Amino acid sequence: MASRWTVLIFCEGFGAFLATLNSGFASITMDNRYADLVKAAEEAMKNSYSPYSKIRVGAALLTKDGRVFTGCNVENASYGLSMCAERVAVFKAVSEGFRDFQAIAVASDSVNPSPCGACRQVLSEFSPDMDVIYGGKVHKLRELLPDGFRLGRWKWPLRSRK
Ligand SMILES: [Zn+2]
């Protein structure tokens, strides 16, 4: 019985080791439960409208009840009007009545698709404890945005004006 456990533990460790090799990062183990979500983000990236930056990004947002909403970055000649893939996915989900998110995967074929601060804040509005997957690693949103903005957290004024 003891030897079976040893074999099982060895196999799981070896699987994690192989996943580390595949990810291309030294100390990272990719979580297989999000493999399909990463694929969906990569597929969504193909719809990217990015003629100015040439940076294609795709996102796939997983709701807690198992639905997936995808998004891609959509740029505009008036640069400030451009929108990130993550927020496209979030707004699609929210507009369909879904606000509880388990995870979001972000993919790009040219940059490390670490979500920008604006997207972290928008995700945090709905699910601050969700997972964020990019670069072959699963991150906790709370670690990516440890002190996101919330209304009503502080009493005004914070300190005397004198
Ligand atoms: Zn963003």
Backbone and ligand atoms as CSV (ligand in chain L), in Angstrom:
chain,resi,resn,atom,element,x,y,z
A,1,MET,N,N,0.843,-1.210,0.000
A,1,MET,CA,C,0.000,0.000,0.000
A,1,MET,C,C,0.869,1.247,0.000
A,2,ALA,N,N,1.901,1.203,0.830
A,2,ALA,CA,C,2.788,2.374,0.904
A,2,ALA,C,C,3.466,2.611,-0.441
A,3,SER,N,N,3.815,1.522,-1.128
A,3,SER,CA,C,4.516,1.703,-2.398
A,3,SER,C,C,3.586,2.307,-3.458
A,4,ARG,N,N,2.283,1.970,-3.388
A,4,ARG,CA,C,1.339,2.591,-4.341
A,4,ARG,C,C,1.317,4.104,-4.187
A,5,TRP,N,N,1.274,4.560,-2.952
A,5,TRP,CA,C,1.260,6.007,-2.716
A,5,TRP,C,C,2.539,6.650,-3.226
A,6,THR,N,N,3.630,5.934,-3.020
A,6,THR,CA,C,4.910,6.481,-3.483
A,6,THR,C,C,4.879,6.667,-4.997
A,7,VAL,N,N,4.340,5.648,-5.706
A,7,VAL,CA,C,4.266,5.719,-7.170
A,7,VAL,C,C,3.352,6.870,-7.580
A,8,LEU,N,N,2.190,6.981,-6.893
A,8,LEU,CA,C,1.233,8.036,-7.231
A,8,LEU,C,C,1.861,9.415,-7.057
A,9,ILE,N,N,2.522,9.607,-5.921
A,9,ILE,CA,C,3.150,10.906,-5.650
A,9,ILE,C,C,4.232,11.185,-6.692
A,10,PHE,N,N,4.994,10.144,-7.034
A,10,PHE,CA,C,6.051,10.322,-8.026
A,10,PHE,C,C,5.444,10.747,-9.369
A,11,CYS,N,N,4.331,10.079,-9.767
A,11,CYS,CA,C,3.713,10.388,-11.058
A,11,CYS,C,C,3.204,11.826,-11.094
A,12,GLU,N,N,2.562,12.259,-10.008
A,12,GLU,CA,C,2.051,13.634,-9.991
A,12,GLU,C,C,3.199,14.632,-10.044
A,13,GLY,N,N,4.256,14.327,-9.338
A,13,GLY,CA,C,5.413,15.218,-9.360
A,13,GLY,C,C,6.034,15.268,-10.742
A,14,PHE,N,N,6.088,14.132,-11.400
A,14,PHE,CA,C,6.670,14.083,-12.734
A,14,PHE,C,C,5.807,14.852,-13.731
A,15,GLY,N,N,4.474,14.724,-13.576
A,15,GLY,CA,C,3.564,15.474,-14.451
A,15,GLY,C,C,3.771,16.969,-14.300
A,16,ALA,N,N,3.925,17.411,-13.059
A,16,ALA,CA,C,4.171,18.835,-12.809
A,16,ALA,C,C,5.504,19.257,-13.417
A,17,PHE,N,N,6.487,18.354,-13.322
A,17,PHE,CA,C,7.804,18.642,-13.900
A,17,PHE,C,C,7.700,18.812,-15.416
A,18,LEU,N,N,6.941,17.915,-16.071
A,18,LEU,CA,C,6.756,18.016,-17.522
A,18,LEU,C,C,6.027,19.305,-17.880
A,19,ALA,N,N,5.008,19.641,-17.101
A,19,ALA,CA,C,4.266,20.876,-17.360
A,19,ALA,C,C,5.194,22.073,-17.240
A,20,THR,N,N,6.123,22.023,-16.285
A,20,THR,CA,C,7.093,23.100,-16.119
A,20,THR,C,C,7.953,23.238,-17.363
A,21,LEU,N,N,8.390,22.110,-17.900
A,21,LEU,CA,C,9.205,22.146,-19.113
A,21,LEU,C,C,8.422,22.748,-20.271
A,22,ASN,N,N,7.158,22.343,-20.412
A,22,ASN,CA,C,6.339,22.827,-21.516
A,22,ASN,C,C,6.073,24.320,-21.421
A,23,SER,N,N,5.939,24.834,-20.210
A,23,SER,CA,C,5.570,26.239,-20.049
A,23,SER,C,C,6.708,27.166,-20.427
A,24,GLY,N,N,7.934,26.698,-20.386
A,24,GLY,CA,C,9.056,27.549,-20.710
A,24,GLY,C,C,9.484,28.436,-19.555
A,25,PHE,N,N,8.889,28.274,-18.391
A,25,PHE,CA,C,9.268,29.057,-17.214
A,25,PHE,C,C,9.843,28.103,-16.181
A,26,ALA,N,N,10.894,28.548,-15.503
A,26,ALA,CA,C,11.647,27.653,-14.627
A,26,ALA,C,C,10.840,27.168,-13.434
A,27,SER,N,N,10.084,28.030,-12.791
A,27,SER,CA,C,9.463,27.630,-11.528
A,27,SER,C,C,7.940,27.642,-11.625
A,28,ILE,N,N,7.426,27.318,-12.771
A,28,ILE,CA,C,5.993,27.447,-12.989
A,28,ILE,C,C,5.379,26.099,-13.331
A,29,THR,N,N,4.249,25.808,-12.727
A,29,THR,CA,C,3.494,24.629,-13.140
A,29,THR,C,C,2.124,25.092,-13.604
A,30,MET,N,N,1.805,24.783,-14.842
A,30,MET,CA,C,0.516,25.188,-15.397
A,30,MET,C,C,-0.558,24.257,-14.882
A,31,ASP,N,N,-1.693,24.847,-14.541
A,31,ASP,CA,C,-2.799,24.082,-13.994
A,31,ASP,C,C,-3.647,23.522,-15.139
A,32,ASN,N,N,-3.703,22.192,-15.239
A,32,ASN,CA,C,-4.388,21.574,-16.382
A,32,ASN,C,C,-5.871,21.880,-16.438
A,33,ARG,N,N,-6.470,22.268,-15.285
A,33,ARG,CA,C,-7.919,22.500,-15.320
A,33,ARG,C,C,-8.262,23.711,-16.171
A,34,TYR,N,N,-7.281,24.552,-16.465
A,34,TYR,CA,C,-7.533,25.736,-17.288
A,34,TYR,C,C,-7.018,25.601,-18.720
A,35,ALA,N,N,-6.637,24.399,-19.127
A,35,ALA,CA,C,-6.078,24.213,-20.471
A,35,ALA,C,C,-7.084,24.620,-21.548
A,36,ASP,N,N,-8.348,24.235,-21.388
A,36,ASP,CA,C,-9.365,24.596,-22.384
A,36,ASP,C,C,-9.607,26.101,-22.410
A,37,LEU,N,N,-9.525,26.733,-21.242
A,37,LEU,CA,C,-9.745,28.182,-21.169
A,37,LEU,C,C,-8.618,28.923,-21.898
A,38,VAL,N,N,-7.407,28.438,-21.737
A,38,VAL,CA,C,-6.267,29.045,-22.445
A,38,VAL,C,C,-6.452,28.886,-23.953
A,39,LYS,N,N,-6.907,27.715,-24.376
A,39,LYS,CA,C,-7.146,27.496,-25.810
A,39,LYS,C,C,-8.217,28.457,-26.334
A,40,ALA,N,N,-9.257,28.680,-25.544
A,40,ALA,CA,C,-10.325,29.602,-25.953
A,40,ALA,C,C,-9.784,31.026,-26.083
A,41,ALA,N,N,-8.866,31.415,-25.171
A,41,ALA,CA,C,-8.260,32.748,-25.251
A,41,ALA,C,C,-7.402,32.868,-26.512
A,42,GLU,N,N,-6.664,31.799,-26.822
A,42,GLU,CA,C,-5.825,31.810,-28.031
A,42,GLU,C,C,-6.682,31.901,-29.289
A,43,GLU,N,N,-7.816,31.235,-29.262
A,43,GLU,CA,C,-8.731,31.282,-30.415
A,43,GLU,C,C,-9.338,32.681,-30.553
A,44,ALA,N,N,-9.732,33.284,-29.423
A,44,ALA,CA,C,-10.315,34.631,-29.444
A,44,ALA,C,C,-9.311,35.662,-29.953
A,45,MET,N,N,-8.030,35.419,-29.678
A,45,MET,CA,C,-6.967,36.337,-30.126
A,45,MET,C,C,-6.987,36.507,-31.649
A,46,LYS,N,N,-7.425,35.498,-32.353
A,46,LYS,CA,C,-7.424,35.546,-33.828
A,46,LYS,C,C,-8.380,36.612,-34.368
A,47,ASN,N,N,-9.344,37.043,-33.546
A,47,ASN,CA,C,-10.274,38.091,-33.975
A,47,ASN,C,C,-9.791,39.494,-33.602
A,48,SER,N,N,-8.620,39.578,-33.001
A,48,SER,CA,C,-8.087,40.871,-32.581
A,48,SER,C,C,-8.110,41.887,-33.719
A,49,TYR,N,N,-8.567,43.106,-33.387
A,49,TYR,CA,C,-8.487,44.214,-34.341
A,49,TYR,C,C,-7.401,45.144,-33.826
A,50,SER,N,N,-6.176,44.978,-34.316
A,50,SER,CA,C,-5.036,45.713,-33.769
A,50,SER,C,C,-4.109,46.187,-34.887
A,51,PRO,N,N,-4.647,47.008,-35.824
A,51,PRO,CA,C,-3.815,47.457,-36.943
A,51,PRO,C,C,-2.734,48.456,-36.528
A,52,TYR,N,N,-2.837,49.058,-35.342
A,52,TYR,CA,C,-1.893,50.101,-34.932
A,52,TYR,C,C,-0.751,49.516,-34.102
A,53,SER,N,N,-1.072,48.766,-33.070
A,53,SER,CA,C,-0.017,48.186,-32.228
A,53,SER,C,C,0.512,46.873,-32.801
A,54,LYS,N,N,-0.272,46.211,-33.611
A,54,LYS,CA,C,0.053,44.864,-34.134
A,54,LYS,C,C,0.155,43.839,-33.011
A,55,ILE,N,N,-0.353,44.183,-31.830
A,55,ILE,CA,C,-0.322,43.253,-30.694
A,55,ILE,C,C,-1.689,42.592,-30.571
A,56,ARG,N,N,-1.728,41.309,-30.843
A,56,ARG,CA,C,-2.994,40.577,-30.762
A,56,ARG,C,C,-3.146,39.973,-29.363
A,57,VAL,N,N,-4.295,40.223,-28.751
A,57,VAL,CA,C,-4.573,39.675,-27.419
A,57,VAL,C,C,-5.971,39.061,-27.424
A,58,GLY,N,N,-6.094,37.923,-26.779
A,58,GLY,CA,C,-7.395,37.280,-26.603
A,58,GLY,C,C,-7.610,36.935,-25.145
A,59,ALA,N,N,-8.866,36.893,-24.740
A,59,ALA,CA,C,-9.193,36.553,-23.352
A,59,ALA,C,C,-10.379,35.602,-23.333
A,60,ALA,N,N,-10.395,34.719,-22.350
A,60,ALA,CA,C,-11.534,33.829,-22.136
A,60,ALA,C,C,-11.874,33.845,-20.653
A,61,LEU,N,N,-13.106,34.238,-20.368
A,61,LEU,CA,C,-13.568,34.438,-18.998
A,61,LEU,C,C,-14.505,33.295,-18.612
A,62,LEU,N,N,-14.169,32.617,-17.529
A,62,LEU,CA,C,-14.960,31.471,-17.057
A,62,LEU,C,C,-15.832,31.899,-15.883
A,63,THR,N,N,-17.159,31.732,-16.021
A,63,THR,CA,C,-18.049,32.068,-14.921
A,63,THR,C,C,-18.071,30.903,-13.926
A,64,LYS,N,N,-18.566,31.180,-12.721
A,64,LYS,CA,C,-18.580,30.129,-11.703
A,64,LYS,C,C,-19.527,29.002,-12.062
A,65,ASP,N,N,-20.484,29.254,-12.963
A,65,ASP,CA,C,-21.362,28.161,-13.373
A,65,ASP,C,C,-20.941,27.566,-14.722
A,66,GLY,N,N,-19.695,27.818,-15.101
A,66,GLY,CA,C,-19.118,27.066,-16.212
A,66,GLY,C,C,-19.263,27.654,-17.600
A,67,ARG,N,N,-19.801,28.867,-17.719
A,67,ARG,CA,C,-19.899,29.474,-19.051
A,67,ARG,C,C,-18.616,30.214,-19.381
A,68,VAL,N,N,-18.331,30.324,-20.658
A,68,VAL,CA,C,-17.119,31.022,-21.099
A,68,VAL,C,C,-17.501,32.168,-22.030
A,69,PHE,N,N,-16.991,33.353,-21.714
A,69,PHE,CA,C,-17.157,34.524,-22.577
A,69,PHE,C,C,-15.771,34.945,-23.063
A,70,THR,N,N,-15.649,35.163,-24.362
A,70,THR,CA,C,-14.345,35.513,-24.912
A,70,THR,C,C,-14.315,36.981,-25.330
A,71,GLY,N,N,-13.110,37.488,-25.514
A,71,GLY,CA,C,-12.927,38.848,-25.990
A,71,GLY,C,C,-11.582,38.978,-26.670
A,72,CYS,N,N,-11.441,40.016,-27.486
A,72,CYS,CA,C,-10.152,40.338,-28.102
A,72,CYS,C,C,-9.961,41.845,-27.989
A,73,ASN,N,N,-8.726,42.299,-28.133
A,73,ASN,CA,C,-8.514,43.750,-28.109
A,73,ASN,C,C,-9.061,44.364,-29.399
A,74,VAL,N,N,-9.666,45.535,-29.245
A,74,VAL,CA,C,-10.268,46.255,-30.365
A,74,VAL,C,C,-9.706,47.675,-30.353
A,75,GLU,N,N,-8.837,47.977,-31.320
A,75,GLU,CA,C,-8.196,49.290,-31.362
A,75,GLU,C,C,-8.992,50.263,-32.220
A,76,ASN,N,N,-8.595,51.552,-32.097
A,76,ASN,CA,C,-9.269,52.603,-32.858
A,76,ASN,C,C,-8.232,53.629,-33.286
A,77,ALA,N,N,-8.479,54.308,-34.422
A,77,ALA,CA,C,-7.565,55.351,-34.893
A,77,ALA,C,C,-7.411,56.446,-33.845
A,78,SER,N,N,-8.445,56.683,-33.051
A,78,SER,CA,C,-8.349,57.542,-31.881
A,78,SER,C,C,-7.942,56.628,-30.727
A,79,TYR,N,N,-6.638,56.523,-30.481
A,79,TYR,CA,C,-6.073,55.450,-29.646
A,79,TYR,C,C,-6.776,55.228,-28.313
A,80,GLY,N,N,-7.173,56.342,-27.684
A,80,GLY,CA,C,-7.766,56.236,-26.355
A,80,GLY,C,C,-9.083,55.478,-26.328
A,81,LEU,N,N,-9.663,55.276,-27.472
A,81,LEU,CA,C,-10.932,54.547,-27.542
A,81,LEU,C,C,-10.735,53.043,-27.638
A,82,SER,N,N,-9.499,52.603,-27.736
A,82,SER,CA,C,-9.221,51.169,-27.848
A,82,SER,C,C,-9.625,50.442,-26.571
A,83,MET,N,N,-9.916,49.161,-26.698
A,83,MET,CA,C,-10.367,48.383,-25.540
A,83,MET,C,C,-9.595,47.069,-25.450
A,84,CYS,N,N,-9.250,46.701,-24.210
A,84,CYS,CA,C,-8.509,45.459,-23.957
A,84,CYS,C,C,-9.416,44.240,-24.107
A,85,ALA,N,N,-8.792,43.118,-24.429
A,85,ALA,CA,C,-9.514,41.855,-24.590
A,85,ALA,C,C,-10.235,41.443,-23.306
A,86,GLU,N,N,-9.577,41.656,-22.160
A,86,GLU,CA,C,-10.161,41.227,-20.891
A,86,GLU,C,C,-11.477,41.954,-20.611
A,87,ARG,N,N,-11.454,43.282,-20.838
A,87,ARG,CA,C,-12.669,44.048,-20.544
A,87,ARG,C,C,-13.781,43.762,-21.546
A,88,VAL,N,N,-13.417,43.468,-22.796
A,88,VAL,CA,C,-14.441,43.057,-23.764
A,88,VAL,C,C,-15.147,41.805,-23.239
A,89,ALA,N,N,-14.368,40.841,-22.742
A,89,ALA,CA,C,-14.952,39.597,-22.222
A,89,ALA,C,C,-15.829,39.868,-20.999
A,90,VAL,N,N,-15.334,40.718,-20.089
A,90,VAL,CA,C,-16.105,41.025,-18.872
A,90,VAL,C,C,-17.415,41.719,-19.230
A,91,PHE,N,N,-17.358,42.687,-20.129
A,91,PHE,CA,C,-18.569,43.439,-20.462
A,91,PHE,C,C,-19.575,42.561,-21.208
A,92,LYS,N,N,-19.064,41.639,-22.017
A,92,LYS,CA,C,-19.977,40.690,-22.664
A,92,LYS,C,C,-20.704,39.857,-21.605
A,93,ALA,N,N,-19.948,39.351,-20.638
A,93,ALA,CA,C,-20.543,38.501,-19.596
A,93,ALA,C,C,-21.554,39.274,-18.754
A,94,VAL,N,N,-21.149,40.458,-18.302
A,94,VAL,CA,C,-22.033,41.243,-17.434
A,94,VAL,C,C,-23.302,41.640,-18.187
A,95,SER,N,N,-23.153,41.971,-19.463
A,95,SER,CA,C,-24.327,42.375,-20.243
A,95,SER,C,C,-25.276,41.210,-20.489
A,96,GLU,N,N,-24.779,39.981,-20.281
A,96,GLU,CA,C,-25.633,38.797,-20.407
A,96,GLU,C,C,-26.134,38.326,-19.045
A,97,GLY,N,N,-25.792,39.065,-17.984
A,97,GLY,CA,C,-26.315,38.745,-16.659
A,97,GLY,C,C,-25.391,37.907,-15.785
A,98,PHE,N,N,-24.103,37.786,-16.167
A,98,PHE,CA,C,-23.164,36.967,-15.394
A,98,PHE,C,C,-22.134,37.870,-14.720
A,99,ARG,N,N,-21.984,37.705,-13.394
A,99,ARG,CA,C,-21.081,38.571,-12.632
A,99,ARG,C,C,-20.137,37.816,-11.713
A,100,ASP,N,N,-20.303,36.516,-11.611
A,100,ASP,CA,C,-19.447,35.733,-10.709
A,100,ASP,C,C,-18.454,34.934,-11.539
A,101,PHE,N,N,-17.182,35.306,-11.429
A,101,PHE,CA,C,-16.170,34.716,-12.289
A,101,PHE,C,C,-15.201,33.828,-11.509
A,102,GLN,N,N,-14.855,32.711,-12.129
A,102,GLN,CA,C,-13.881,31.782,-11.567
A,102,GLN,C,C,-12.462,32.133,-12.030
A,103,ALA,N,N,-12.346,32.434,-13.329
A,103,ALA,CA,C,-11.001,32.657,-13.886
A,103,ALA,C,C,-11.078,33.373,-15.218
A,104,ILE,N,N,-9.949,33.984,-15.589
A,104,ILE,CA,C,-9.812,34.538,-16.938
A,104,ILE,C,C,-8.434,34.137,-17.457
A,105,ALA,N,N,-8.410,33.650,-18.701
A,105,ALA,CA,C,-7.139,33.343,-19.364
A,105,ALA,C,C,-6.892,34.422,-20.402
A,106,VAL,N,N,-5.640,34.864,-20.501
A,106,VAL,CA,C,-5.272,35.901,-21.461
A,106,VAL,C,C,-4.124,35.366,-22.310
A,107,ALA,N,N,-4.227,35.569,-23.621
A,107,ALA,CA,C,-3.215,35.033,-24.535
A,107,ALA,C,C,-2.774,36.100,-25.526
A,108,SER,N,N,-1.520,36.008,-25.934
A,108,SER,CA,C,-0.997,36.871,-26.996
A,108,SER,C,C,0.112,36.120,-27.703
A,109,ASP,N,N,0.295,36.425,-28.992
A,109,ASP,CA,C,1.389,35.772,-29.717
A,109,ASP,C,C,2.601,36.680,-29.849
A,110,SER,N,N,2.568,37.851,-29.153
A,110,SER,CA,C,3.717,38.745,-29.293
A,110,SER,C,C,4.199,39.375,-27.986
A,111,VAL,N,N,3.369,39.407,-26.962
A,111,VAL,CA,C,3.792,40.008,-25.691
A,111,VAL,C,C,3.375,39.099,-24.538
A,112,ASN,N,N,3.965,39.332,-23.349
A,112,ASN,CA,C,3.480,38.685,-22.142
A,112,ASN,C,C,2.165,39.372,-21.777
A,113,PRO,N,N,1.039,38.670,-21.887
A,113,PRO,CA,C,-0.255,39.344,-21.734
A,113,PRO,C,C,-0.691,39.567,-20.292
A,114,SER,N,N,0.166,40.141,-19.500
A,114,SER,CA,C,-0.191,40.512,-18.142
A,114,SER,C,C,-1.263,41.606,-18.205
A,115,PRO,N,N,-2.422,41.395,-17.584
A,115,PRO,CA,C,-3.507,42.379,-17.698
A,115,PRO,C,C,-3.087,43.751,-17.175
A,116,CYS,N,N,-3.539,44.804,-17.847
A,116,CYS,CA,C,-3.215,46.169,-17.418
A,116,CYS,C,C,-3.970,46.497,-16.122
A,117,GLY,N,N,-3.604,47.586,-15.495
A,117,GLY,CA,C,-4.227,47.975,-14.235
A,117,GLY,C,C,-5.722,48.191,-14.353
A,118,ALA,N,N,-6.160,48.782,-15.474
A,118,ALA,CA,C,-7.591,49.033,-15.652
A,118,ALA,C,C,-8.370,47.717,-15.677
A,119,CYS,N,N,-7.851,46.734,-16.368
A,119,CYS,CA,C,-8.546,45.442,-16.432
A,119,CYS,C,C,-8.549,44.748,-15.079
A,120,ARG,N,N,-7.450,44.857,-14.350
A,120,ARG,CA,C,-7.411,44.254,-13.003
A,120,ARG,C,C,-8.489,44.882,-12.115
A,121,GLN,N,N,-8.636,46.198,-12.211
A,121,GLN,CA,C,-9.648,46.880,-11.412
A,121,GLN,C,C,-11.058,46.440,-11.821
A,122,VAL,N,N,-11.308,46.333,-13.114
A,122,VAL,CA,C,-12.643,45.935,-13.589
A,122,VAL,C,C,-12.959,44.500,-13.165
A,123,LEU,N,N,-11.986,43.607,-13.264
A,123,LEU,CA,C,-12.197,42.224,-12.813
A,123,LEU,C,C,-12.470,42.198,-11.313
A,124,SER,N,N,-11.714,43.014,-10.566
A,124,SER,CA,C,-11.833,43.037,-9.109
A,124,SER,C,C,-13.205,43.516,-8.648
A,125,GLU,N,N,-13.855,44.345,-9.452
A,125,GLU,CA,C,-15.195,44.828,-9.125
A,125,GLU,C,C,-16.160,43.662,-8.902
A,126,PHE,N,N,-15.971,42.598,-9.676
A,126,PHE,CA,C,-16.918,41.479,-9.637
A,126,PHE,C,C,-16.404,40.275,-8.847
A,127,SER,N,N,-15.129,39.916,-9.036
A,127,SER,CA,C,-14.623,38.686,-8.426
A,127,SER,C,C,-13.168,38.846,-7.999
A,128,PRO,N,N,-12.928,39.527,-6.875
A,128,PRO,CA,C,-11.539,39.783,-6.463
A,128,PRO,C,C,-10.739,38.524,-6.137
A,129,ASP,N,N,-11.413,37.395,-5.929
A,129,ASP,CA,C,-10.691,36.160,-5.592
A,129,ASP,C,C,-10.483,35.242,-6.787
A,130,MET,N,N,-10.772,35.725,-7.977
A,130,MET,CA,C,-10.665,34.861,-9.158
A,130,MET,C,C,-9.211,34.593,-9.544
A,131,ASP,N,N,-9.041,33.583,-10.412
A,131,ASP,CA,C,-7.721,33.246,-10.953
A,131,ASP,C,C,-7.515,33.986,-12.266
A,132,VAL,N,N,-6.274,34.346,-12.540
A,132,VAL,CA,C,-5.894,34.997,-13.801
A,132,VAL,C,C,-4.744,34.193,-14.398
A,133,ILE,N,N,-4.960,33.683,-15.602
A,133,ILE,CA,C,-3.974,32.790,-16.214
A,133,ILE,C,C,-3.303,33.490,-17.385
A,134,TYR,N,N,-1.995,33.613,-17.325
A,134,TYR,CA,C,-1.216,34.108,-18.474
A,134,TYR,C,C,0.226,33.670,-18.292
A,135,GLY,N,N,0.941,33.596,-19.409
A,135,GLY,CA,C,2.354,33.221,-19.353
A,135,GLY,C,C,2.587,31.842,-18.770
A,136,GLY,N,N,1.614,30.934,-18.913
A,136,GLY,CA,C,1.788,29.580,-18.399
A,136,GLY,C,C,1.653,29.459,-16.894
A,137,LYS,N,N,1.077,30.479,-16.252
A,137,LYS,CA,C,0.979,30.458,-14.791
A,137,LYS,C,C,-0.396,30.927,-14.338
A,138,VAL,N,N,-0.855,30.356,-13.228
A,138,VAL,CA,C,-2.119,30.776,-12.625
A,138,VAL,C,C,-1.806,31.776,-11.506
A,139,HIS,N,N,-2.377,32.968,-11.618
A,139,HIS,CA,C,-2.178,34.017,-10.619
A,139,HIS,C,C,-3.494,34.253,-9.876
A,140,LYS,N,N,-3.400,34.745,-8.664
A,140,LYS,CA,C,-4.582,35.192,-7.941
A,140,LYS,C,C,-4.769,36.687,-8.207
A,141,LEU,N,N,-5.983,37.072,-8.594
A,141,LEU,CA,C,-6.231,38.490,-8.869
A,141,LEU,C,C,-5.878,39.342,-7.653
A,142,ARG,N,N,-6.138,38.805,-6.455
A,142,ARG,CA,C,-5.867,39.561,-5.229
A,142,ARG,C,C,-4.373,39.880,-5.081
A,143,GLU,N,N,-3.522,39.013,-5.667
A,143,GLU,CA,C,-2.086,39.281,-5.628
A,143,GLU,C,C,-1.675,40.260,-6.729
A,144,LEU,N,N,-2.402,40.221,-7.869
A,144,LEU,CA,C,-2.097,41.160,-8.962
A,144,LEU,C,C,-2.598,42.563,-8.652
A,145,LEU,N,N,-3.648,42.642,-7.847
A,145,LEU,CA,C,-4.231,43.938,-7.448
A,145,LEU,C,C,-4.574,43.853,-5.963
A,146,PRO,N,N,-3.564,44.010,-5.093
A,146,PRO,CA,C,-3.777,43.763,-3.658
A,146,PRO,C,C,-4.676,44.772,-2.956
A,147,ASP,N,N,-4.801,45.953,-3.484
A,147,ASP,CA,C,-5.591,46.978,-2.790
A,147,ASP,C,C,-6.414,47.754,-3.810
A,148,GLY,N,N,-7.262,47.028,-4.519
A,148,GLY,CA,C,-8.084,47.653,-5.553
A,148,GLY,C,C,-9.034,48.697,-4.980
A,149,PHE,N,N,-9.456,49.618,-5.826
A,149,PHE,CA,C,-10.336,50.697,-5.391
A,149,PHE,C,C,-11.731,50.169,-5.076
A,150,ARG,N,N,-12.281,50.586,-3.937
A,150,ARG,CA,C,-13.664,50.269,-3.545
A,150,ARG,C,C,-14.306,51.526,-3.004
A,151,LEU,N,N,-15.527,51.762,-3.368
A,151,LEU,CA,C,-16.246,52.882,-2.778
A,151,LEU,C,C,-16.664,52.525,-1.363
A,152,GLY,N,N,-16.617,53.506,-0.480
A,152,GLY,CA,C,-17.128,53.290,0.871
A,152,GLY,C,C,-16.165,52.641,1.827
A,153,ARG,N,N,-14.913,52.452,1.411
A,153,ARG,CA,C,-13.968,51.803,2.310
A,153,ARG,C,C,-13.502,52.738,3.417
A,154,TRP,N,N,-13.275,54.004,3.068
A,154,TRP,CA,C,-12.745,54.973,4.014
A,154,TRP,C,C,-13.805,55.982,4.393
A,155,LYS,N,N,-13.646,56.540,5.581
A,155,LYS,CA,C,-14.507,57.648,5.971
A,155,LYS,C,C,-13.842,58.953,5.581
A,156,TRP,N,N,-14.617,59.870,5.064
A,156,TRP,CA,C,-14.084,61.150,4.612
A,156,TRP,C,C,-14.266,62.203,5.706
A,157,PRO,N,N,-13.321,63.111,6.002
A,157,PRO,CA,C,-12.017,63.162,5.365
A,157,PRO,C,C,-11.033,62.166,5.996
A,158,LEU,N,N,-9.997,61.787,5.258
A,158,LEU,CA,C,-9.018,60.859,5.770
A,158,LEU,C,C,-8.216,61.486,6.905
A,159,ARG,N,N,-7.940,62.779,6.776
A,159,ARG,CA,C,-7.165,63.462,7.805
A,159,ARG,C,C,-7.548,64.931,7.822
A,160,SER,N,N,-7.187,65.582,8.869
A,160,SER,CA,C,-7.468,67.011,8.989
A,160,SER,C,C,-6.716,67.803,7.932
A,161,ARG,N,N,-7.338,68.882,7.457
A,161,ARG,CA,C,-6.654,69.732,6.463
A,161,ARG,C,C,-5.626,70.638,7.115
A,162,LYS,N,N,-5.615,70.725,8.435
A,162,LYS,CA,C,-4.653,71.625,9.120
A,162,LYS,C,C,-3.295,70.957,9.227
L,1,ZN,ZN,ZN,-6.371,45.997,-19.998
